[in-house]
Amino acid sequence: MFGITNAFSKVASASPLKASRVLRTGRPQRLILMGTGPFAVPSFDALRQAGHEIALVVTRPAIVVKSRKGAPTSPVREFAAANGYDIFDPESINTPDAIAMLAAKRASLLIVCDYGQILSSDALATTPLGGINLHGSLLPAYRGAAPVQWAVLNGDAIAGVSVIHMTPRLDGGPILATAEIPVDPADTSGSLESKLSLLGVEPTLSSVELLALWDLKSSIGTQQDKSKVSRAPRLNKASGHIDWTHSASEIDCHVRGMQPWPGSFADIHIGDDKPPIRISVRKVSVLDSQASPESPPGTLIGDRFLDVCTGPIESPGILRIDRLQPAGRNEISGDEFIRGYRLKSGIRFG
């Protein structure tokens, strides 16, 4: 199920956590872990279980939000607190004070995953082995902040992870290990990211052990092919707007790729004398990727289900909105929305 390649061997394993308690080299390392989001936690916990010494956990500063729920934390911060590790959360990891803190821990290697800052050459030089980064794509594809989302948005059949030996250039270091899995047609960015976070455990463990054997004089890893570089820029709320001139399949990928954040949305015009209603689109189905409706993109077809014309005029399709949430209301099914608002065929989405 999981295909993993690294400098030691080629491995196929259905359980990426299986090797987490065994050190093949028998040489535990003193590590600094650097991460914020949930993607990092399985690999960080596997390093703990494998017997490596965790000298420090570095994460982004807690964001104070005035709300009833209190200030949010990060999964990596929670992991560190639960295991009694020292936590360091500077505004910037590249200041002289932050670099001094890293150096004072006398670790052998930095482990970076889902951290949110780019390390300078001075920060990487605080450990003799530098740093490794677990990235949520098969590099050099999808360099950037949102690799998993862009894999779903683009309808990729295969997704994966890479561990690189870090350079100050974004995601540009030599590749130490990779692993890949097929993308399920129902995967959202959230579900695929959860799978990839587990998939990243074995490549991370094997990369740490590979560097433990490194003589520091020879080159290590495989250089990335610059001709195959693609970008995965960070998304924002506006990215969730549905363009009905895209194909039904493309909109399906868009809805899944935007889950759980920032979410897909559209405005529906229910009458000339009424303001449009904004809906968050949760789930869709492709009814026909090459239909022949006469109505323009964004037009509601029929009055029983929320079926919408999509695609360019010369290559139309039909998409069904299965689940949605009108602004200020609870999530409902598409047919409940039709009945509740008494929508008729011909109504347009903006």
Secondary structure by P-SEA (a helix, b strand, c coil): cbbbbcccbbbbbccccccccccccccccbbbbbbccccccaaaaaaaaacccccbbbbccbbbbbccccccccaaaaaaaaaccbbbbccccccaaaaaaaaaacccbbbbccccccccccccccccccccccccccccccccccaaaaaaaaccccccccccccccccccccccbbbbbbbcccccaaaaaaaaaaaaaaaaaaaaaaaaacccccccccccccccbbbbcccccccccccccccaaaaaaaaaaacccccccccccccccccbbbbbbcccccccccccccccccccccccccccccccccccbbbbbcbbbccccccccaaaaaaaaccccccccc
